[in-house]
């Protein structure tokens, strides 16, 4: 077991957004002109950043914006090396999409159709469909790849540790879920006492069916095992986590990333967590979808009967010990408090069944606070009306619309904590993190500036008019690359007569991945 910290690794987030379109005027008058989901998505992407001809965009900030299956707008952050960069990039993507939706609504209003678009950073819709928030972490291939020698067993053990950790992680960073059949009695004057019984910890949990899977839709798993590193495949693999709740509070998003990154560092350094491996992580995770405080059974392979909170507390204690020995890694700079202060307070809140100390920082606790306030304002509500109000609060909490979403109001009231300064998020809308995203972002910005056709993927750049050979970027940590910088310089020097626009059949047009 080593206390020395591994080198830096990149991480990223992909978020799928739900989409609703609602009239802002009299409903009956507007119903006939109301766009369906597919048309609503198309209208929003009509207002994508200037210079693109497709709905699959790599942006100057290094991120990717596109339409996923089922008309879900999706934003993937650039490769990041710090928790603060990741949160800023995530928030920047939401701001870009929200602006697109606002412009789309204004465009329809000019045509005489008064609608409002609601982009929902949540995990389920009214029909019971689920969509996800995926995390990516670069890891050495040896950590996850089984071999013919003894290390093969260790890779299987590593995955067992990871899935046990991920299955219990919602106690810390779940987004909260209103439960059907929760308490429906009118408020008795005790400030919404018992409201927590109406909430589970994770909306994503009930939809997960396997620990690992190569599929992301047919059999939703905690970890996707498709070998798609988007990097040098001889050295790196991508740990593709597909079980996260989509969160709104920056400290929640940051804590989720911080604790997972630290666990990967500790595993890479040889720390042992096998005693925390669970017999059936899926059973524990499923229960967290229905449970308010995380005190659900989590039996270890060694036969210990613990709870999900016990497991996460044990992980945190061991990771704190690792941190004490290795020192604060660079990815935690400016976010150390998430592990040293916030995480212990979440555990304490779960133990005490009292979320008052974390109800501006952790999504599941914030929602309960909001609902308690609603019950104080409307003490007479009960039955189905009360259940409907919970669902509306839950939906409004995840709504990116500045007029109807709750988060902008909470922010204005100082009732929601943040990790990043507004200036960091605004900068992240245009500026990539210090990874290969810098090279990709500079190339994309240059192409957009001169109007050149280009094809980009996570690990390659190519100019299409005039055509060039692709430049490969296999190292996600690389910020300087002679061939990439030369290609960007060439783009900036292009004359109009050199750019013969071509139809990128099969690649979606300007800015599509190659």
C-alpha positions as CSV (number, residue, x, y, z in Angstrom):
1,X,0.0,0.0,0.0
2,X,1.4,3.3,-1.1
3,X,0.7,6.8,0.2
4,X,2.1,8.5,-2.9
5,X,-0.5,10.0,-5.2
6,X,-0.9,8.8,-8.8
7,X,-0.5,11.3,-11.6
8,X,-3.4,13.5,-12.9
9,X,-6.3,12.0,-14.7
10,X,-9.1,13.6,-16.7
11,X,-12.7,13.4,-15.9
12,X,-15.9,14.6,-17.6
13,X,-19.7,14.6,-17.4
14,X,-22.4,13.9,-20.0
15,X,-25.9,15.1,-19.1
16,X,-29.0,14.2,-21.0
17,X,-31.8,16.7,-20.5
18,X,-35.5,16.2,-20.5
19,X,-37.6,18.6,-22.6
20,X,-41.1,20.0,-22.2
21,X,-42.9,22.7,-24.2
22,X,-45.8,24.5,-22.5
23,X,-48.0,27.4,-23.6
24,X,-47.6,30.7,-21.8
25,X,-51.0,32.0,-22.9
26,X,-54.5,30.4,-22.7
27,X,-53.9,26.7,-23.0
28,X,-56.7,25.9,-25.4
29,X,-55.7,28.6,-27.8
30,X,-52.1,27.5,-27.9
31,X,-52.6,23.8,-27.9
32,X,-52.9,23.4,-31.7
33,X,-49.6,25.2,-32.2
34,X,-47.6,23.5,-29.4
35,X,-44.5,21.8,-30.8
36,X,-44.0,18.1,-30.0
37,X,-40.8,17.0,-28.3
38,X,-39.0,16.3,-31.6
39,X,-39.9,19.7,-33.1
40,X,-39.1,21.4,-29.8
41,X,-35.6,20.0,-29.8
42,X,-35.1,20.9,-33.4
43,X,-36.3,24.5,-32.7
44,X,-33.9,24.8,-29.8
45,X,-31.0,23.6,-31.9
46,X,-31.9,26.0,-34.6
47,X,-30.5,28.6,-32.2
48,X,-27.2,26.8,-31.6
49,X,-24.0,28.9,-31.5
50,X,-23.2,30.7,-34.8
51,X,-21.3,28.9,-37.5
52,X,-22.6,25.3,-37.1
53,X,-24.7,23.4,-39.6
54,X,-25.4,20.3,-37.7
55,X,-26.9,19.3,-34.3
56,X,-23.7,17.6,-33.3
57,X,-21.3,20.3,-32.1
58,X,-17.9,20.4,-30.6
59,X,-17.6,23.8,-29.0
60,X,-14.7,26.2,-28.5
61,X,-14.8,25.5,-24.8
62,X,-13.9,21.9,-25.5
63,X,-17.3,20.5,-24.7
64,X,-19.8,18.7,-27.0
65,X,-23.4,19.6,-27.5
66,X,-25.8,17.3,-29.5
67,X,-29.2,15.7,-29.8
68,X,-29.3,12.2,-28.4
69,X,-31.8,9.4,-29.1
70,X,-35.3,10.4,-28.2
71,X,-34.8,14.1,-28.8
72,X,-32.8,14.6,-25.6
73,X,-30.4,17.5,-25.8
74,X,-27.1,16.4,-24.3
75,X,-24.0,18.2,-23.2
76,X,-20.7,16.6,-22.5
77,X,-18.1,18.6,-20.7
78,X,-14.5,18.9,-21.9
79,X,-11.9,16.8,-20.3
80,X,-11.1,18.3,-16.9
81,X,-8.4,17.7,-14.3
82,X,-10.0,19.5,-11.4
83,X,-13.3,19.3,-9.6
84,X,-13.9,23.1,-9.9
85,X,-13.2,23.0,-13.6
86,X,-15.7,20.1,-14.0
87,X,-18.4,21.8,-12.1
88,X,-17.8,25.1,-14.0
89,X,-17.9,23.2,-17.4
90,X,-21.1,21.4,-16.4
91,X,-22.8,24.7,-15.4
92,X,-21.5,26.4,-18.6
93,X,-23.2,23.7,-20.7
94,X,-26.5,24.2,-19.0
95,X,-26.3,28.0,-19.5
96,X,-25.6,27.5,-23.2
97,X,-28.6,25.2,-23.6
98,X,-30.8,27.5,-21.5
99,X,-29.9,30.5,-23.7
100,X,-30.7,28.4,-26.9
101,X,-34.1,27.5,-25.4
102,X,-34.9,31.1,-24.5
103,X,-34.0,32.3,-28.0
104,X,-36.2,29.6,-29.5
105,X,-39.2,30.7,-27.4
106,X,-38.6,34.3,-28.4
107,X,-38.5,33.2,-32.1
108,X,-41.8,31.4,-31.8
109,X,-43.4,34.4,-30.0
110,X,-42.5,36.6,-33.0
111,X,-44.4,34.2,-35.1
112,X,-47.5,34.4,-32.8
113,X,-46.9,31.2,-30.7
114,X,-46.5,31.9,-27.0
115,X,-44.6,28.9,-25.5
116,X,-42.0,28.2,-22.9
117,X,-39.4,25.5,-23.2
118,X,-38.4,23.6,-20.1
119,X,-35.0,21.9,-20.1
120,X,-35.0,19.5,-17.2
121,X,-31.7,18.4,-15.6
122,X,-33.4,15.4,-14.0
123,X,-33.6,11.6,-14.6
124,X,-37.2,10.6,-15.3
125,X,-40.2,11.8,-17.2
126,X,-43.9,11.4,-16.5
127,X,-44.1,8.3,-18.7
128,X,-41.5,6.5,-16.5
129,X,-38.6,6.9,-19.0
130,X,-35.2,7.5,-17.6
131,X,-32.2,9.4,-19.0
132,X,-28.9,9.7,-17.4
133,X,-25.9,11.6,-16.2
134,X,-22.7,9.8,-17.1
135,X,-19.3,10.2,-15.6
136,X,-16.0,9.4,-17.3
137,X,-12.7,8.9,-15.6
138,X,-9.4,8.0,-17.3
139,X,-7.6,5.2,-15.6
140,X,-4.6,3.0,-16.3
141,X,-5.6,0.0,-18.4
142,X,-4.1,-2.3,-15.7
143,X,-6.7,-1.1,-13.2
144,X,-9.7,-2.5,-15.1
145,X,-8.3,-5.0,-17.6
146,X,-8.1,-8.6,-16.6
147,X,-5.0,-10.6,-17.6
148,X,-3.9,-14.2,-17.5
149,X,-1.9,-13.7,-14.4
150,X,-2.8,-12.9,-10.8
151,X,-3.6,-9.3,-11.7
152,X,-6.7,-10.5,-13.4
153,X,-8.3,-11.3,-10.1
154,X,-7.3,-7.9,-8.9
155,X,-9.1,-6.2,-11.8
156,X,-12.3,-8.2,-10.9
157,X,-11.9,-7.2,-7.3
158,X,-11.4,-3.5,-8.3
159,X,-14.7,-3.6,-10.2
160,X,-16.5,-5.2,-7.2
161,X,-15.2,-2.4,-5.0
162,X,-16.2,0.2,-7.5
163,X,-19.8,-1.1,-7.9
164,X,-20.2,-1.5,-4.2
165,X,-19.1,2.1,-3.7
166,X,-21.3,3.4,-6.6
167,X,-24.4,1.5,-5.3
168,X,-24.2,3.2,-1.9
169,X,-23.0,6.7,-3.1
170,X,-26.5,8.1,-3.5
171,X,-26.6,8.5,0.3
172,X,-24.1,11.3,-0.2
173,X,-25.0,12.7,-3.6
174,X,-28.5,11.5,-4.6
175,X,-30.8,14.1,-6.1
176,X,-33.9,12.9,-4.2
177,X,-37.2,11.4,-5.4
178,X,-40.8,12.0,-4.4
179,X,-42.5,8.7,-3.6
180,X,-45.9,7.7,-4.6
181,X,-48.0,6.9,-1.6
182,X,-45.9,9.2,0.7
183,X,-47.6,11.0,3.7
184,X,-50.7,12.8,2.5
185,X,-52.1,14.2,5.7
186,X,-52.5,18.0,6.0
187,X,-49.9,19.8,8.0
188,X,-50.5,19.6,11.7
189,X,-48.5,22.7,12.5
190,X,-45.2,21.0,13.1
191,X,-43.4,22.5,10.2
192,X,-43.9,19.6,7.8
193,X,-42.8,17.0,10.2
194,X,-42.5,13.6,8.6
195,X,-42.1,15.1,5.1
196,X,-38.8,13.1,4.7
197,X,-40.9,9.9,4.6
198,X,-42.2,11.1,1.2
199,X,-38.8,11.1,-0.4
200,X,-36.3,8.5,-1.5
201,X,-32.6,9.3,-2.1
202,X,-32.2,8.5,-5.8
203,X,-34.5,8.7,-8.8
204,X,-32.0,6.8,-11.0
205,X,-31.8,3.8,-8.7
206,X,-35.0,2.0,-9.7
207,X,-34.0,2.0,-13.3
208,X,-30.6,0.2,-12.9
209,X,-30.6,-3.5,-13.8
210,X,-27.0,-4.6,-13.8
211,X,-23.6,-3.9,-12.2
212,X,-21.8,-3.8,-15.6
213,X,-22.9,-3.9,-19.2
214,X,-21.6,-3.0,-22.6
215,X,-25.1,-1.4,-23.3
216,X,-26.2,2.0,-22.1
217,X,-29.9,1.7,-22.9
218,X,-31.1,-1.9,-23.1
219,X,-29.7,-2.9,-19.8
220,X,-28.8,0.1,-17.7
221,X,-25.8,-0.6,-15.4
222,X,-23.7,1.1,-12.8
223,X,-20.7,0.9,-15.1
224,X,-20.6,0.7,-18.9
225,X,-17.8,-1.7,-20.0
226,X,-17.6,-0.8,-23.7
227,X,-13.9,-0.3,-24.3
228,X,-13.9,3.2,-25.7
229,X,-11.1,5.1,-24.1
230,X,-11.1,8.2,-26.4
231,X,-7.3,8.1,-25.8
232,X,-4.3,5.9,-26.2
233,X,-5.8,2.5,-26.0
234,X,-2.5,0.8,-25.0
235,X,-2.3,2.9,-21.8
236,X,-5.7,4.1,-20.8
237,X,-9.2,3.0,-20.3
238,X,-12.3,5.0,-19.6
239,X,-14.2,4.2,-16.5
240,X,-17.7,5.0,-17.8
241,X,-20.1,5.4,-14.8
242,X,-23.7,5.4,-15.9
243,X,-25.7,5.4,-12.6
244,X,-25.4,9.0,-11.4
245,X,-28.4,11.2,-10.5
246,X,-28.4,14.5,-12.4
247,X,-27.8,17.1,-9.7
248,X,-28.4,20.8,-9.5
249,X,-26.4,22.0,-6.5
250,X,-22.8,22.6,-7.3
251,X,-21.5,21.1,-4.0
252,X,-23.4,17.9,-4.7
253,X,-22.0,17.6,-8.2
254,X,-18.5,18.5,-6.9
255,X,-18.7,16.0,-4.0
256,X,-19.7,13.2,-6.3
257,X,-16.7,13.8,-8.5
258,X,-14.3,14.4,-5.6
259,X,-15.0,11.3,-3.7
260,X,-14.9,9.1,-6.9
261,X,-11.6,10.6,-8.1
262,X,-10.1,10.1,-4.7
263,X,-11.2,6.5,-4.6
264,X,-9.6,5.9,-8.0
265,X,-6.4,7.4,-6.7
266,X,-6.4,5.2,-3.6
267,X,-7.1,2.1,-5.7
268,X,-4.3,2.9,-8.1
269,X,-2.0,3.4,-5.1
270,X,-2.8,-0.1,-3.9
271,X,-5.2,0.6,-1.0
272,X,-7.5,-2.2,0.0
273,X,-11.3,-1.8,0.1
274,X,-12.3,-5.4,-0.4
275,X,-13.9,-5.7,3.0
276,X,-16.4,-3.1,1.8
277,X,-17.5,-5.3,-1.2
278,X,-21.2,-6.1,-1.1
279,X,-22.9,-9.4,-1.8
280,X,-25.7,-7.7,-3.9
281,X,-25.0,-4.0,-4.6
282,X,-28.1,-3.7,-6.8
283,X,-30.5,-4.7,-4.0
284,X,-29.0,-2.0,-1.8
285,X,-29.1,0.6,-4.6
286,X,-32.7,-0.2,-5.5
287,X,-33.7,0.3,-1.8
288,X,-32.1,3.7,-1.8
289,X,-34.7,4.8,-4.4
290,X,-37.3,4.3,-1.7
291,X,-35.5,5.2,1.5
292,X,-35.1,8.6,3.0
293,X,-32.0,8.1,5.2
294,X,-29.9,5.4,3.7
295,X,-30.3,2.9,6.5
296,X,-31.0,0.0,4.2
297,X,-29.2,-3.4,4.4
298,X,-25.7,-3.6,2.8
299,X,-24.3,-7.1,3.5
300,X,-20.6,-7.5,2.7
301,X,-19.1,-10.6,1.1
302,X,-17.4,-11.2,4.4
303,X,-20.8,-11.6,6.1
304,X,-21.0,-8.2,7.9
305,X,-24.5,-6.8,8.1
306,X,-24.1,-3.0,7.6
307,X,-26.2,-0.2,6.1
308,X,-25.5,1.9,3.0
309,X,-24.6,4.8,5.3
310,X,-22.1,2.5,7.1
311,X,-20.5,1.5,3.8
312,X,-20.1,5.1,2.6
313,X,-18.8,6.2,6.0
314,X,-16.2,3.5,5.9
315,X,-15.1,4.5,2.4
316,X,-14.8,8.1,3.6
317,X,-12.8,7.2,6.7
318,X,-10.3,5.2,4.6
319,X,-10.1,7.9,1.9
320,X,-9.5,10.6,4.5
321,X,-6.6,8.5,5.8
322,X,-5.2,8.2,2.3
323,X,-5.5,11.9,1.9
324,X,-3.7,12.5,5.1
325,X,-0.8,10.5,3.8
326,X,-0.7,11.5,0.2
327,X,-1.5,15.2,0.6
328,X,-4.2,17.1,-1.2
329,X,-4.1,16.2,-4.9
330,X,-4.3,19.0,-7.5
331,X,-7.8,18.0,-8.6
332,X,-9.1,18.9,-5.1
333,X,-7.5,22.4,-5.0
334,X,-10.2,24.8,-4.0
335,X,-12.6,22.0,-3.3
336,X,-11.0,20.2,-0.3
337,X,-13.9,21.2,2.0
338,X,-16.2,18.9,0.0
339,X,-14.4,15.9,1.5
340,X,-13.1,17.2,4.8
341,X,-16.3,19.2,5.8
342,X,-19.3,18.5,3.6
343,X,-19.1,14.7,3.3
344,X,-18.9,14.2,7.2
345,X,-21.8,16.5,7.6
346,X,-23.9,14.5,5.2
347,X,-23.1,11.3,7.1
348,X,-24.0,13.0,10.4
349,X,-27.3,14.3,8.8
350,X,-28.2,10.7,7.7
351,X,-27.3,9.3,11.2
352,X,-29.4,11.9,13.0
353,X,-32.3,11.9,10.5
354,X,-31.9,15.7,10.4
355,X,-30.9,17.4,7.1
356,X,-30.9,21.0,8.4
357,X,-27.1,21.3,8.3
358,X,-26.9,20.4,4.6
359,X,-30.1,21.7,3.1
360,X,-28.4,24.4,1.0
361,X,-25.7,22.0,-0.5
362,X,-27.1,18.5,-1.1
363,X,-29.9,18.0,-3.6
364,X,-32.0,15.5,-1.7
365,X,-31.9,17.7,1.4
366,X,-32.7,20.9,-0.5
367,X,-35.8,19.4,-2.0
368,X,-37.1,18.4,1.4
369,X,-36.5,21.9,2.8
370,X,-38.5,23.3,-0.2
371,X,-41.4,21.0,0.4
372,X,-41.5,21.6,4.1
373,X,-41.8,25.3,3.3
374,X,-44.6,24.6,0.9
375,X,-46.5,22.7,3.5
376,X,-46.2,25.6,5.9
377,X,-47.6,27.9,3.3
378,X,-50.4,25.5,2.4
379,X,-51.2,23.7,5.6
380,X,-54.6,22.6,4.4
381,X,-53.2,20.5,1.5
382,X,-53.5,16.8,1.7
383,X,-54.1,13.7,-0.3
384,X,-53.5,13.7,-4.1
385,X,-53.0,17.5,-4.1
386,X,-50.1,17.1,-1.7
387,X,-48.5,14.4,-3.9
388,X,-48.9,16.5,-7.0
389,X,-47.3,19.5,-5.2
390,X,-44.2,17.3,-4.4
391,X,-43.9,16.3,-8.0
392,X,-44.2,19.9,-9.2
393,X,-41.5,21.0,-6.7
394,X,-39.3,18.2,-7.9
395,X,-39.8,19.2,-11.5
396,X,-39.3,22.9,-10.9
397,X,-36.1,22.2,-9.0
398,X,-34.5,20.6,-12.1
399,X,-35.9,23.2,-14.6
400,X,-33.3,25.3,-16.3
401,X,-35.8,28.0,-17.3
402,X,-35.0,31.2,-15.5
403,X,-38.6,32.2,-15.1
404,X,-40.0,28.9,-13.8
405,X,-37.0,27.0,-12.3
406,X,-36.4,27.1,-8.6
407,X,-32.6,27.1,-8.6
408,X,-32.3,30.7,-9.9
409,X,-34.7,31.9,-7.2
410,X,-32.8,30.0,-4.5
411,X,-29.5,31.5,-5.8
412,X,-30.9,35.0,-5.7
413,X,-32.1,34.4,-2.1
414,X,-28.8,33.1,-1.0
415,X,-30.5,29.8,-0.1
416,X,-28.3,27.6,-2.3
417,X,-24.6,27.1,-1.8
418,X,-22.1,27.2,-4.7
419,X,-18.7,25.9,-5.4
420,X,-17.7,28.1,-8.4
421,X,-17.8,31.8,-8.7
422,X,-20.1,33.2,-11.5
423,X,-16.9,34.4,-13.3
424,X,-15.6,30.8,-13.5
425,X,-18.8,29.5,-15.1
426,X,-18.9,32.4,-17.6
427,X,-15.2,31.8,-18.5
428,X,-16.0,28.0,-18.9
429,X,-18.5,28.9,-21.7
430,X,-15.7,29.9,-24.0
431,X,-12.4,28.7,-22.4
432,X,-11.4,25.0,-22.3
433,X,-9.7,23.5,-19.2
434,X,-5.9,22.9,-19.3
435,X,-6.1,19.5,-21.1
436,X,-6.2,18.5,-24.8
437,X,-9.5,20.4,-24.9
438,X,-7.3,23.5,-25.2
439,X,-6.0,22.2,-28.5
440,X,-9.4,21.1,-29.8
441,X,-11.1,24.3,-28.6
442,X,-8.5,26.5,-30.4
443,X,-9.0,24.6,-33.6
444,X,-12.8,24.7,-33.5
445,X,-12.7,28.5,-32.7
446,X,-10.4,29.1,-35.6
447,X,-12.6,27.1,-38.0
448,X,-15.7,28.9,-36.9
449,X,-14.0,32.3,-37.2
450,X,-13.0,31.8,-40.9
451,X,-15.9,29.6,-41.9
452,X,-13.9,26.4,-42.6
453,X,-15.5,23.0,-42.7
454,X,-14.0,20.6,-40.1
455,X,-14.5,17.2,-38.4
456,X,-13.6,16.7,-34.8
457,X,-13.7,13.9,-32.3
458,X,-12.5,13.7,-28.7
459,X,-9.1,12.5,-29.9
460,X,-8.7,13.9,-33.5
461,X,-8.9,17.1,-35.5
462,X,-9.3,17.4,-39.3
463,X,-9.8,20.3,-41.7
464,X,-12.3,19.3,-44.5
465,X,-12.1,22.3,-46.8
466,X,-9.4,22.0,-48.0
467,X,-9.0,18.4,-46.8
468,X,-6.1,17.5,-44.5
469,X,-5.0,14.3,-42.8
470,X,-6.4,14.0,-39.3
471,X,-4.2,15.1,-36.3
472,X,-4.5,12.5,-33.5
473,X,-4.4,13.6,-29.9
474,X,-4.1,10.3,-27.9
475,X,-3.0,12.0,-24.6
476,X,-5.9,13.7,-22.9
477,X,-3.5,15.6,-20.6
478,X,-1.6,17.1,-23.5
479,X,-1.9,20.9,-23.8
480,X,0.8,21.5,-26.4
481,X,1.0,19.6,-29.7
482,X,3.0,20.8,-32.7
483,X,0.8,19.3,-35.4
484,X,-2.4,20.5,-33.8
485,X,-1.1,24.0,-33.3
486,X,0.2,24.0,-36.9
487,X,-3.2,23.0,-38.2
488,X,-4.9,25.7,-36.2
489,X,-2.4,28.2,-37.5
490,X,-3.1,27.1,-41.1
491,X,-6.9,27.5,-40.5
492,X,-6.4,31.1,-39.4
493,X,-4.4,31.8,-42.6
494,X,-6.9,30.3,-45.0
495,X,-8.2,32.5,-47.8
496,X,-11.8,32.3,-48.9
497,X,-10.9,30.8,-52.3
498,X,-9.2,27.9,-50.6
499,X,-12.3,26.8,-48.8
500,X,-14.5,24.8,-51.1
501,X,-17.5,23.8,-49.0
502,X,-18.4,20.2,-49.2
503,X,-21.4,18.3,-48.0
504,X,-20.3,16.1,-45.2
505,X,-22.7,13.2,-46.0
506,X,-23.0,10.8,-43.1
507,X,-21.1,13.0,-40.7
508,X,-23.8,15.5,-39.9
509,X,-22.3,18.6,-41.3
510,X,-20.0,21.3,-39.9
511,X,-18.5,20.3,-36.6
512,X,-19.5,16.7,-36.6
513,X,-17.1,14.1,-35.2
514,X,-15.0,12.3,-37.8
